[in-house]
C-alpha cells in the first residue's frame, strides 16, 4: 500500500512558489539535509560536469569558480 504525507499545505488564488526549508537547503548537494564537506564535494563534481551551472554559484556573483567551493567550505568550518 502506498502512503502520501504532506508537510505543508497552502491554499492560494495565485502561485506563491515553493517553500524553502532554510537558506542552506539550496546548497544541500548531497541531499542529507545537513551542512557538510559532502556538499562541497558534490558541488565540485557538478561544476566539473557543467562549469556554467549557476546552482554552484555559492557567493552569488553570477559566476562559478573555485572560490564558491572555498567560501562554502569556510562557512561549514565556522559552524
C-alpha distances in whole Angstrom, upper triangle without the diagonal:
4,7,10,13,17,20,23,23,26,28,31,33,33,32,32,30,28,28,29,28,32,35,34,30,32,33,30,31,29,26,26,27,30,34,35,37,34,34,38,37,34,36,39,37,36,40,41,39,40,43,42,39,39,36,39,41,41,44,44,47,46,46,44,46,46,48,44,43,46,45,41,42,45,43,40,43,45,41
4,7,10,14,17,19,20,23,25,28,30,30,28,29,27,24,25,26,25,29,31,30,27,29,30,27,28,26,23,23,24,28,31,32,34,31,31,35,34,31,33,36,34,33,37,38,36,37,39,39,35,36,33,35,38,37,41,40,44,42,43,41,43,43,44,41,39,42,42,38,39,42,40,37,40,42,39
4,7,10,13,16,16,20,22,25,28,28,26,26,25,22,22,23,22,26,29,28,25,27,28,26,27,25,22,22,22,26,29,31,33,30,30,34,34,31,32,36,34,33,36,38,36,36,39,38,35,35,32,34,36,36,39,39,42,41,42,40,42,42,43,39,38,41,40,37,38,40,38,35,39,40,36
4,7,10,12,13,16,18,21,24,24,22,22,21,18,18,20,19,23,26,26,22,24,26,24,25,24,20,21,20,24,27,29,32,29,28,32,32,29,31,34,33,31,34,36,34,34,37,36,32,32,29,32,34,33,36,36,39,38,39,38,40,40,41,37,36,39,38,34,36,38,35,34,37,38,34
4,7,10,11,14,17,20,23,23,21,21,19,17,16,17,16,20,23,23,20,22,24,22,24,23,19,19,18,22,25,28,30,28,27,31,31,29,30,33,32,31,34,36,34,35,37,36,32,31,28,31,33,32,35,34,38,37,38,37,39,39,39,35,35,37,36,33,34,36,33,31,35,35,32
4,6,7,11,13,17,20,20,18,17,16,14,13,15,14,18,21,21,18,20,23,21,23,23,19,19,18,21,24,27,30,28,26,30,31,28,29,33,32,30,33,36,34,34,36,34,31,30,27,29,31,30,32,32,35,34,36,35,37,38,38,34,34,36,35,31,33,35,32,30,34,34,31
4,7,10,14,17,20,20,18,16,15,12,11,12,11,15,18,19,16,18,21,19,21,21,18,18,15,19,22,25,28,26,24,28,29,27,27,31,31,29,32,35,33,33,35,33,30,28,25,28,29,28,30,29,33,33,34,33,36,36,35,32,31,34,32,29,30,32,29,27,31,31,27
4,7,10,13,17,17,15,13,13,10,9,11,11,14,17,19,16,18,21,20,23,23,19,20,17,20,23,26,29,28,26,29,31,28,28,32,32,30,32,35,34,33,35,33,29,28,25,28,28,27,29,28,32,32,34,33,36,36,36,32,32,34,32,29,31,33,29,28,32,31,28
4,7,10,14,14,13,12,12,11,10,13,14,17,20,22,19,21,24,23,25,26,22,23,21,24,26,30,33,31,29,32,34,31,31,35,34,32,34,37,36,35,36,34,31,29,27,30,30,30,32,30,34,33,35,35,38,39,38,34,35,37,35,32,34,36,32,32,35,35,32
4,6,10,11,10,9,10,10,10,13,15,18,20,22,20,21,25,24,27,28,24,25,23,26,28,31,34,33,30,33,35,32,32,35,35,33,35,38,36,35,36,34,31,29,27,30,30,29,31,29,33,32,35,35,38,39,38,34,35,37,35,32,35,36,33,33,36,35,33
4,7,9,10,10,12,13,13,17,18,21,24,26,23,24,28,28,30,31,28,29,26,29,31,35,38,36,33,36,38,35,35,38,38,35,37,40,39,37,39,36,33,31,29,32,33,32,34,32,35,34,37,37,40,42,41,37,38,41,38,36,38,40,36,36,40,39,36
4,5,7,8,11,12,13,17,19,22,24,26,24,24,28,28,30,32,29,30,28,31,32,36,38,37,34,37,39,36,35,38,38,35,37,40,39,37,38,35,32,30,28,32,32,32,33,31,33,32,35,36,39,41,40,36,38,40,38,36,39,40,36,37,40,39,37
4,7,9,12,15,16,20,22,25,26,29,27,26,30,31,33,35,32,33,31,34,35,39,41,40,36,39,41,38,37,40,40,37,38,42,40,38,39,36,33,31,30,33,33,33,34,32,34,33,36,37,40,43,42,38,40,42,40,38,41,42,39,39,43,42,40
4,6,9,12,14,18,21,23,24,27,24,24,27,28,30,32,29,32,29,32,33,36,39,37,34,36,38,35,34,37,37,34,35,38,36,34,35,32,30,28,27,30,30,30,31,29,31,29,33,34,37,39,38,35,37,39,37,35,38,39,36,37,41,40,38
4,6,9,11,15,18,20,21,23,21,20,24,25,26,28,26,28,26,29,30,33,35,33,30,32,34,31,30,33,33,30,31,34,33,31,32,29,26,24,23,26,26,27,28,25,28,26,29,30,34,36,35,32,33,36,34,32,35,36,33,34,37,37,35
4,7,9,12,15,17,18,20,18,18,21,22,24,27,24,26,23,26,27,30,33,31,28,30,32,30,28,32,32,29,30,33,32,30,31,28,25,23,21,25,24,24,26,23,26,25,28,29,32,34,33,29,31,33,31,29,32,33,30,31,34,33,32
4,7,9,13,14,15,17,15,14,18,19,21,23,21,23,20,23,24,27,29,28,25,27,29,26,25,28,28,25,26,30,28,26,27,25,22,20,18,21,21,21,23,21,24,22,25,25,29,31,30,26,28,30,28,26,29,30,27,28,32,31,29
4,6,9,12,13,15,12,12,16,16,18,20,17,19,17,20,21,24,26,25,22,24,26,23,22,26,26,23,25,28,27,25,26,24,21,19,17,20,20,20,22,20,23,22,25,25,28,29,29,25,26,28,26,24,27,28,25,25,29,29,27
4,6,9,11,13,11,11,15,15,18,20,17,18,15,18,19,22,25,24,21,24,26,23,22,26,27,24,26,29,28,27,28,26,22,20,18,20,21,20,22,20,24,23,26,25,28,29,28,25,25,28,25,23,26,27,23,23,27,26,24
4,6,7,9,7,8,12,12,15,17,14,15,12,14,15,19,21,21,18,20,23,20,19,23,24,21,23,26,26,25,25,24,20,18,15,18,18,16,18,18,21,21,23,23,25,26,25,21,22,24,22,19,22,23,20,20,23,23,21
4,7,8,6,9,12,11,14,15,13,13,10,12,13,17,20,19,17,19,22,20,19,23,24,22,24,27,27,26,27,26,22,20,17,19,19,17,19,19,23,23,25,24,26,26,25,22,22,24,21,18,21,22,19,18,21,21,18
4,5,6,8,10,10,14,15,13,13,10,11,11,15,18,18,15,18,21,19,18,22,23,21,23,26,26,25,25,25,21,19,16,17,17,15,17,17,20,21,23,22,24,24,23,19,19,21,18,16,18,19,15,15,18,18,15
4,6,6,8,10,13,15,14,15,11,11,11,14,17,17,14,16,19,18,16,19,21,20,20,24,24,23,23,22,19,16,13,14,14,11,13,13,17,18,19,19,20,21,19,16,16,18,15,13,16,16,13,13,17,16,14
4,5,5,6,10,12,11,11,8,8,7,11,13,13,10,12,15,14,13,17,18,17,18,21,22,21,21,21,18,16,12,13,13,10,13,14,17,18,19,18,19,19,18,14,14,16,13,10,13,14,11,10,14,14,12
4,5,5,8,10,9,10,7,8,9,12,14,14,11,13,16,14,13,17,18,16,18,21,21,21,21,20,17,15,12,13,14,12,15,15,19,19,20,19,20,20,20,16,16,18,16,13,15,17,14,13,17,18,16
4,6,8,11,10,12,10,11,11,13,15,14,11,13,15,13,11,15,16,14,15,19,19,18,18,17,14,12,8,10,11,9,12,12,16,15,16,15,17,18,18,14,14,17,15,12,15,17,14,14,18,19,17
4,5,9,9,11,10,10,8,10,11,11,7,9,11,10,8,12,13,12,13,16,17,16,16,16,13,11,8,8,9,8,11,12,15,15,16,14,15,15,15,11,11,14,12,9,12,14,12,11,15,16,15
4,6,5,7,6,7,7,9,10,9,6,9,11,9,9,13,13,12,14,17,17,18,18,19,15,14,11,11,13,11,15,16,19,19,19,17,18,17,18,14,13,16,15,11,13,15,13,12,15,17,15
4,6,8,9,10,9,10,10,8,5,8,9,6,6,10,10,9,11,14,14,14,16,16,13,13,9,9,12,12,15,16,19,19,18,15,16,16,17,13,12,15,15,12,13,16,15,13,17,19,18
4,6,8,9,9,9,9,6,5,9,9,6,9,11,11,11,14,16,16,17,18,19,16,17,13,13,16,15,19,20,23,22,21,18,19,18,19,16,14,17,17,14,14,18,16,14,17,19,18
4,6,8,10,11,12,9,8,12,12,10,12,15,14,14,17,19,18,19,21,21,18,18,14,15,18,16,20,21,24,24,23,21,22,21,22,19,17,20,19,16,17,20,18,16,19,21,19
4,6,8,9,11,9,9,13,13,12,14,17,17,17,19,21,21,22,24,25,21,21,17,17,20,18,21,23,26,26,26,23,24,23,23,20,18,20,20,16,16,19,17,14,17,19,17
4,7,9,12,11,10,13,15,14,15,18,18,18,20,23,23,23,24,25,21,20,17,17,19,17,20,21,25,25,25,23,24,23,23,20,18,20,19,15,16,18,16,13,17,18,15
4,6,10,9,9,12,14,13,14,17,18,18,20,23,23,24,24,25,22,21,17,17,19,16,19,21,24,25,25,22,23,21,21,18,16,18,17,13,13,15,13,10,13,14,11
4,7,8,7,9,12,12,12,15,17,17,18,21,22,22,22,23,20,19,16,15,16,13,16,18,21,22,22,20,20,18,18,15,13,14,13,9,9,11,9,6,10,11,9
4,5,6,7,9,10,11,13,15,16,17,19,21,22,22,23,21,20,17,15,17,14,17,19,22,23,22,20,19,17,17,15,12,13,13,9,8,11,10,6,9,11,10
4,5,5,6,9,10,11,13,14,15,17,19,20,20,22,20,19,17,14,16,14,17,20,22,23,21,18,17,15,15,13,10,11,12,9,7,10,10,7,9,12,12
4,5,5,6,8,10,11,12,14,15,17,18,19,21,18,19,16,14,17,15,18,20,23,23,22,18,18,16,17,15,11,13,14,11,10,14,13,11,13,16,15
4,5,5,6,9,10,10,12,14,15,16,17,18,15,15,12,10,13,11,15,17,19,20,19,15,15,14,15,12,9,12,12,9,9,12,12,10,13,15,14
4,5,5,6,9,10,10,12,14,15,15,17,15,15,12,10,12,10,13,16,18,18,17,13,13,11,11,9,6,8,10,7,7,10,11,9,11,14,15
4,5,5,6,9,10,11,13,14,15,17,15,16,14,11,14,13,16,19,20,20,18,15,14,12,14,12,9,11,13,11,10,13,14,12,14,17,18
4,5,5,6,9,10,11,12,13,15,13,14,11,10,13,13,16,18,20,19,18,14,14,13,15,13,10,13,15,12,12,16,16,14,17,20,19
4,5,5,6,9,10,11,11,12,10,11,8,6,9,9,13,14,16,16,14,10,11,10,12,9,7,11,12,10,11,14,14,13,16,19,19
4,5,5,6,9,10,10,12,11,12,11,8,11,11,14,16,17,17,14,10,9,8,11,9,7,10,12,11,11,15,16,15,17,20,20
4,5,5,6,9,10,13,11,13,12,10,13,14,17,19,20,19,16,13,12,12,14,13,11,14,16,14,15,18,19,18,20,23,23
4,5,5,6,8,10,8,10,9,7,11,13,16,16,18,16,14,11,12,12,15,12,11,15,16,14,16,19,19,19,21,24,24
4,5,5,5,7,7,9,9,6,9,11,14,15,15,14,11,8,8,9,12,10,10,13,15,14,15,18,19,19,21,23,24
4,6,6,9,9,12,12,10,13,15,17,18,18,17,14,10,10,10,14,13,12,15,17,16,17,20,21,21,23,26,26
4,7,9,9,12,12,11,14,16,19,20,20,18,15,12,13,14,17,15,15,18,20,19,20,23,24,23,26,28,29
4,5,6,9,10,10,12,15,17,17,17,15,12,10,12,13,16,14,15,18,19,18,20,23,23,24,26,28,29
4,6,8,10,9,10,13,15,15,14,12,9,7,8,10,13,12,13,16,17,17,19,21,22,22,25,27,28
4,6,9,9,9,13,15,13,13,10,8,7,10,13,14,13,14,18,18,18,20,23,23,24,26,28,29
4,5,6,8,11,14,13,13,10,9,7,11,13,15,12,13,17,17,16,19,21,21,22,24,26,26
4,5,5,9,11,9,10,7,7,7,10,13,13,11,13,16,15,15,18,20,19,20,23,24,25
4,6,8,11,10,12,10,10,9,12,13,14,10,12,15,14,13,16,18,17,18,21,22,22
4,6,9,9,11,10,9,6,8,10,10,7,8,12,11,10,13,15,15,15,18,20,20
4,6,6,7,7,6,5,8,10,9,6,9,11,10,10,13,15,14,16,19,19,20
4,6,8,9,9,8,9,10,9,5,7,9,8,7,10,12,11,12,15,16,17
4,6,8,9,9,10,11,8,6,9,10,7,8,12,12,11,14,16,16,17
4,6,8,9,11,13,11,9,12,13,11,12,15,16,14,17,20,19,20
4,6,8,10,12,11,9,13,14,12,14,17,17,17,19,22,21,23
4,7,10,13,12,11,14,16,15,15,19,20,19,21,24,24,25
4,6,10,10,9,12,14,14,15,17,19,19,21,23,24,25
4,7,8,7,9,12,12,12,15,17,17,19,21,22,23
4,5,6,7,9,10,12,13,15,16,18,19,21,23
4,5,5,6,9,10,11,12,14,16,17,19,21
4,5,5,6,8,10,10,12,14,15,16,19
4,5,5,6,9,10,11,12,14,16,17
4,5,5,6,9,10,11,12,14,16
4,5,5,6,9,10,11,12,15
4,5,5,6,9,10,11,13
4,5,5,6,9,10,11
4,5,5,6,9,10
4,5,5,6,9
4,5,5,7
4,5,5
4,5
4
